[in-house]
Structures are given as C-alpha cells and as structure tokens.
Amino acid sequence: MSVLSSWPKGVVVAVDSGLVAADIDLFGLAQIVAQNAGGMVSIEDPHSHVLAYSASSDEEADQMRVMSILGREGPREYLAVLRKWGVFDRLRRTDEVIDVPEHAELNIKRRLAVSVRHPADGGARAPRVLGTIWLQQGNRPFKPDAAEILRGASAIAARLISRSLDAPSTEALLVQRLFGEGGPVDVAAVADALNLPPTGPAAVVGFALTATETASATEPSALGSMLRLRASSFRSDSVTAALGDRVYVLLPSYKAAHAVTAWTRQLVEQLESKRGLALRAAIACPVADLGGVAGARREVDRVLDSTVATYPRGRVTTLAESRTAVLLGEILDLVGSRPELHDPRLRALADYDRKHSASLRESVDIYLREHGDVRNAATALQVHPNTLRYRIRRVEEILRIDLTDPADRLLLEIQLALHRREHGR
C-alpha cells in the first residue's frame, strides 16, 4: 500500500492504487474512495444533488443509491428520514464522519457520511458547507479505516469543488478583459464571442455596497448574480462582471441616457426596500464603443471612491453630475497623503480653542461656507454678528492671514475641508 496523504489530527490514509493525481476530478475521487474504503460512493452538493459517484454493481446498490444516481438527487422519503434523524444538522455543524444506520422499510443500507467544507476565512467566518460524501455499504463490511479515508477525501473534494466554483468560465474571462482586468483585450474578438455590437454608444454602471450589517454578509458573487438577473431583465444583451467588491454592468447600444439612469435609480431603491441592501451606483455614458469600456469603468470607480455624502443626487450619480465632488475628493486625498501639504498654523487655532474653550475653527469654517456673509453665518452659529466679527479677527491674528485675500481663503477652505473629512464632520 502507498501513502495517500497525511491528514489533520495525524491521520494517515493509505490507498491501493497509488497517489491521488493532482488533476483528479470528483468522479475519479469517488472511485478511489470506494476502492479503498469498501462500498459505493456518491458526492452531493448542499441540496442533495448528485455531483459524482463511483461505479457499482446493481446487486450492491440499494434503492436510495439507484434513485439518487438516476434522478440526480435522493428520494424525498429518505431525505425526510435523514432530516428527522438530524443527520443534515450534524453534517452542517461538524466535519466528523457520521454513521447512518440502515432503514429496512425503505430498503436503505447503512452509510457513512462526511461534510465537504470550505475552510473558514481567517477564522472570521464559519466554514461553508460545499456538499457531502456518502459511502454506502455493499455486500461486505466497510474497511477498518473507512472513516479516515472519508475525512481525507473530504479535504480533496473541498479543493476540487472550490476550484470549480472559483474558476471563471471562458465568457467570464472575456468579460473581465473587457472591463480592464487581466491585460490587453482584442475588442473585435470579444465582441464577436459575446455577440455584442463593437461600435455605438454604450453605458457602464458600477455598483458598490454601502457598509451595513446586510452588506457585510453579502458575498460579491451573490450580489453579482442578483444584479446580472436584473440587468438582463432590463436589456437581454447586458454584460455583468463582479470585480473585487464591486459589480459592473455594460449596457450596449442603449437608447436613452435617462432610461439608464431611471433603471439604475429604481434598482437601487428596490434592492434597499426588498433586500435591505444599501447600494451606491455610478453611471458612465455615453461610451463611444467597446474599446472604451475599461476607461469608463475607471471613471465609474472615481465616482464610487468619492465621499458618499457629496453625491448631488443621492446614491446614484454620473461623473458629469459629481465632477466637483470627485475632483475635490481626489485633491483632498492628495493633500491628506502628504504631511508637508498640511498647514501647521491650524494647530495653533486648535490649541487656542482647547485652551479657551472657544470655537474659532468652527466659526471660520461656517463663515467661509456662507461666502463671508456675517449675518447668515452668525445665524447658523446662533451668535450675535458682532461676536462672529470678533472671532474672525482673532482667527486672522492667530493664523496671520488676511481673509480678504483670495489665496488665503482658498488655502484655509481646503485645510478645513480636509479636517472635516478626517474627523467625520
């Protein structure tokens, strides 16, 4: 016998047919497990749909196995029994091998079962159940190390199923290339493969989840599938890609920009009211042709990267509508990332406020946002106009600036805007 692998908890699994090949599939794994554990194997997804099974003779297979393979899922009567016995609950909770007794009335033989689990992500989440491996007893008892073999097979099946779920299809790869992921793209070839018009105006819509409890529990792939269904309902030729934590939709040859905006707003509202998902969306249109899709995605990202509160029309906007907010946000990013661009004089203002329990910084901030209108600023601050005039003079003395000088005013407004953003005000 040759060693298959060394599994967790010090378990060593041996096989008769040599090492499990790196390129083995689920059917090959089922056959190897059946040969080494004794019995017949089926590998099922979390919904009891058969993914793969080992070869067996009709004399050994019980009614459950025959019906599962022919119907690609287990018979309802037996599934109900398993639920009643708590088998499915135990499979969800543990990675231990479960011994399921025979059920003579249903002509069901004894089985061993183990869950196939995706490892927890850094311990932050519980392992995700990807399926179950079932080992049915035939005319002879299981081999003594059958449980150990099943545990080892579970680890291999987890890698195989995860790889299948994570591996993008050829179409998905083409779509990712179109949106600028994975290197240069032959636009004509992609358009031909995806049956898309290579020219003509298109729209690119980017979606991002706003941080909420629901958002943290929503996988990007699940959000991508949801938005793909909605986009395909709006336009059957739409193309959707989930890249990172964002989802992008391409609407080729759209008829009217206002229709795209209206659909996006309606979709965001519906997903919030019906699914509890708070989404932000940014629209880039018109995009001249498919060659401009990657660039449009970058523009969309610029909008989504900007501060949510600065969106001029709620959570759905375009680069044209939010250009001021986007550019100002990027300027503040640049200034914030370079300490040498921070005005040290603002520290003197903060020190004065702390020492005297004053509010000079808030006062000058409101004064500048009211365009120097003392009466409006004083009303906002709920102080007398003369009080505000005194505070502004003190600010000029402390900072040694002249607020009638446009350059001084502009610099101070940028520094105060940076302070507001960094302190959440």
N, C-alpha and C positions, 0 to 999 in steps of 0.2 A: 504494500500500500504506500502511496506517496502523500506527502502533506499538502493539503489544500491551502490552508492559511492559518494564522494564529489570531483568534477572535478575542473580543473583550472578555474579561473575567478569566483569562488564562485558558480558554477552551481551545483545543487543537482539533480541527476537523480533518479527517482523512478520507480520501476517495480512491476508488479502484481504477479510475480511467484517467489519472493524471491531473495536472494543474488545470484549474478553470481558465480558459483563454480570456485575454483582455477584451476581445471583441465578441464575446458570447452574448446571445440575446436571451430574452425571457424563456423562450421555448427550450433552448439549449440548457439553461439553468434548471428548468423543471425536470428535464430528462436526467441530468446528473444527480439531482437531489433524490429522484425516485430510485435510481440505481444504488445509491449509497445509503439511503435511509430505509429502504424497503417499503413498498407501497406505491400509490399513484398520486401525482402532484397536480394541483391547479393553482394558478396565481390570479388573484382577482383584484379589481380596483375597489375603492371605498364603498361603491354602490353594489357590490357583489356581481359585477360584470366580469366575465372570464377574459383575462388578458393572454394567458398561455397555459398549456397543460402538457403533461408527459404522455407518451404512448402507453397503452394498456390493452389487455385482452378483454373482450366483452364479458367473460366469465367472472373476472375480478371486480369490474366496475359496478358499484351499486346504483340504485335509481337516482340518487342525488347527483352523482358524477355524470351519468348519461344525460340527464336533463340539463345540467349546467353547461356541458360542452355543446349539446345540440342547440340549446336555446340561448347560449352565451351568458346565462345567468341562472342562479339557483332557483329551485321551485319555491313558490311562496309559502307553502305549508311548512317546509323545513326551515326556511328563513324565519318564520314566525316562532318556531320552536327554539331556534337559536337565540332570538331576542328574549323569549320567555326565560330561558336558562341564564341570560345575562352574558352570553358569550361575546356579543358585539361590544358591550360596555367594557368588558375586561380587555378586549383587544385594543380599544381606544386608550385605555388607561396604562397598559403595561406592554413591555416588549418581551415578556416571558412566554414560553411555549405553553399553550393551553390544551389540556387533554379533554376532548369532547366525546362522551360515551356514545355507543350505538343506540339507534332508535328502531327497535324491531318492527313496530307497527308501520313505520314508513319505509321499511327495508333500507335503512341507512346504517352503514357500518361506522365503526369507531374512526375518529380523526384526531390528528394533532394540528394545531393552528398557531401561527405566529404573525404578528402585525409587521408590515413593512413601513418603516418610519423615516421621514426626512429629519436629519439631526436638527436640534434647536439652534437658532441663530445667535451664537454667542451667549446662550443661556437666557436671552431676553424673552424668548417665546418658547412655549411647549413644542415638542417635536410634532410635525404634521404627519398624519397617517396617510400613506400613499396607497395602501392596499393590504392584502392578506395572502399568506401562503398556506394552503391546505394540503395535508398529507393523509390520504385515505388508506386504511388498512385493507390489504388484499386477502389472499388465502393463507398467508403466513404472517406471523407477528412482525412488528417493526423491529429494525435492528437496534441494538442496545444504545447506540449513540445517535439515534434519530433526532432527539431534541437539540443536541449540539449542532448537528448538520443543518437543522432548520434555522437556528439562530445565525449561523454563518451565511446561509442562503438569503436571510432577510437583509443582511448588510449589503450583499451583492445586488439584490433586487432593488434596494433603495437607490443605489448609484445608477442602475440601468433606467429605472423609471424617472428619476430626477433628470438624468441626461436627456431622456426623451421629451420631458416636459419643458426643459430649458432650451433645448436646441431649436433655433429658429428655422422655419421652413425656407425653401428657396425664395418663395414670394416675400416672406418677411425680410429676408436679407436684401432683396431688391428694394423694398420699401424703405428700409433703413438707409441704404445708399442714397436713395432719392432725397431723403431728409438730411443728408450730410454726414451720416455715420459710416465709418469703415473705409474711408478712402474715396478716390475719384469714381465717377459713375458715367457710364455710357447712356446718356439720356434717351437717345433713339432706341437703344436695345431695351431699356427698362419700359419705355412707353409701349413698345411692341409686345413685350412679355406680359405687361399688366393691362393691355388693351386700353391705354389712355391716350387722349389727344396730346401730341407733343407741343402744340402751339395753342395760342388762345389764352385769354385771361383765366387765372385760377385764384383760389383763395386758400390760405393756410391759417388754421385756427389752432392755437395752443391752449391746453387746459392744465391747471395746477390746483392741487387741493390746498385749501387754507387749513392751517393746523387746528384740528379739533380732535375729540376723542374718536369720532367715527373715522376721521381721516387716518389716524394712526393705525386703525385696524383694517384699513382698506389696502389691499395689495395693488401695486401699479398695474399688474397684468389683469386683475379683475376690473379695475377702472377702465383699462384699455378695451376690454371685451364689451363692457357696457356702452362705452362711447362709440365703438365700432357699429354696434347694432343700431344706435340712434342715428348715426351719420348715414348708414346705409339706407335707413328708412327715409331720410331726407333726400339723399341722392344715391342711387344704386351704384354709381361709379366712384363713390368716395373711397379714399385710401386712408387707413389709420395706422399709426405707429406709436407704441409705448416705449419711450426712450428715457431711461433713468426714472425719475419720479414724475415725469410729465407725459402727457398724451397729445399727439399732434394729428390733425385731420386735414387732408388735402381734398378740396372740392374743385375738381377740374371743370373748366368751361361753365362757371356759374353764370346765371342770367342777370342777377342784380345784386349789388353790394348790400342794399338794405335788407334783402331777403336773407342773406347770410347772417347779418347782424341780428335780425329778428329771431332766426332759428337758434342762434347761439344764446341769446338772452333767455329765450323760452326754455331751452335745455338746462341752463344753469338754474333757473327758477324751479323747474320740475324736479331736478335731482336734489335740490335742497328741501323742497316741501315733501317729496315722497320717499327719498332715501336718506335724508339727513346729511347730505354731502355738500359742504360749502366749497364751491369751485370759483376760481378766477379764470377768466378767459381773455385772450388777446388775439386780434384778427389782423392779418396782413393781406391786403388786397388793394388793387389788382396785382397779381403776379403774372408777368408777361407770358411765361411759358414754363415748362417743367424744369428747365435749367436754372430757374430762379427759386426753386422750392427750398433748397438748402439755405440760401441767403434770407428768404422770407422767414424761415424757422429762427435764424439768428436774431432777426428783428423782433419776432414774437417773444423770444427769450429776454430781450432787453426790456420789453414792457413788463413781463411777468417778474423780472428781477427787481423792478422798481417798487417803491413803497406802496402797499395796498391802499393806504389812506389817501394817497394823492390821485387815485383814479378819478377822472372827472365825471364818469357816469356809472358809478357803482363798480361791480366786479367784472364787467365786460367792456372792453375798450379796444381801440386800434392805436397803432403807433402815431398816426396823424393826430388823433384826439388827445393823446397823452404825451406828446413830444416834449412839452415843457417839463412835465414831471419826470420823464425818463432822463432827459439831459441833466436836469438839476440833481437827480438821484445819482447819476454817474459822476458828476462834478463833486458831490459830497463824498462819494466813495473814494475818489482820488485824493481829496483833501484829508479825509479821515485816515487813509492808509499811510500818509506821510506826515509824521510828527513835526517836521520842520515847517510845515504849512499851517500849523496851529498858532493862532495869535496868543502869545503869553500874557498879553495885557488883560485878557478875560479872567485870568486867575486873580488879578488884583480886584476886579469887580466882585468876584465870588467871595474873596476874603472880606471885602467891605460888608457885603450882605450878611455873612456869618457873624462878623464882629458886632455889627449894629442892629442885627435882626431886621434888616432892611430888605427891600425888593427892587433894587435898582435894575438888575438884569431883566426881570420880568417887565418892568416898566418900559425900558427902552425897547424891548422886543415888541410889545404891543404898540408902542409909539411908531416904530418903523413899519409894522404891518398895517397901521392905519395911515400910512403915507405922510406922517408928520402932522396929522390933524390932531391937535391937542385936545379939543373938546370930545371927539369920538373916542380917543384913547383913554381919556380920563373917565368917561362914562363906562367903558369896558373894565377899567380898573377900580371903578367905584371910589374915585378920589376927586378932590377939587382940581380944576385945571391949573391953578397956581402951584398946587402940590406937585403935579406932574412936571411943570416947567422947572421947578427947583430940582427935581430928581434928574431931569435930562441934563441940567447944568452940571450936577455932581458927576454924572456919567462922563461928560466931556472932560472934566477936570481929572478924574481918576484915570481914564484911558488916554488922556492927552490927544484927543481927536476933535475934529470940528464936524458936527453932524449936518452942517450946511454944505460940506464938501462931498460931491457925489462919490468919489473914490473911497472916502472913509465910510460913508453909509453902506456902499456895496460890500466892502470887506466885512463890516460888522454884521450885516444881514447874513452873509454866508457862514460866518463863525457861529452866530446864534442858531441858524438852521441846523448846523452840524451838532450843536449841543442838544437841541430839541430831539433830534433823531436818536442820538446816543443815549439819552435819558428817557426816551419813550414819551416825550411831550411834544 
